[in-house]
Amino acid sequence: MSLIEQAAMNTAMGMGTVFVVLILISVLIYCFRIIPYLKGKLGKKEAPPVDPETYMDKRLAVPVATEKDDLELVAVITAAIAASEYMSTDDFIVRSIVRRY
């Protein structure tokens, strides 16, 4: 086998390996589209009927945030903003805080 034939064989093997790996990667990416479909199809279970009284009791059992918790949250957010802007919190003015549920 001559030197040119050996170089051509190495080139063909290298290119072939690259294309095979690219095809495998494209098949793997295509499988990511199929996985959620199969998971939804196989894992879908019917939810048990919910008793409205029990549901309301569970909702009322959730602790309501107190004003102290809100002030701590504001302090943490203010400190994070001040740290990211490299400035003091003395110049901050809070216009309004609106809680969205």
Salt bridges, closest charged atoms under 4 A:
ASP70 OD1 - ARG99 NH2 2.60
GLU72 OE2 - LYS68 NZ 3.76
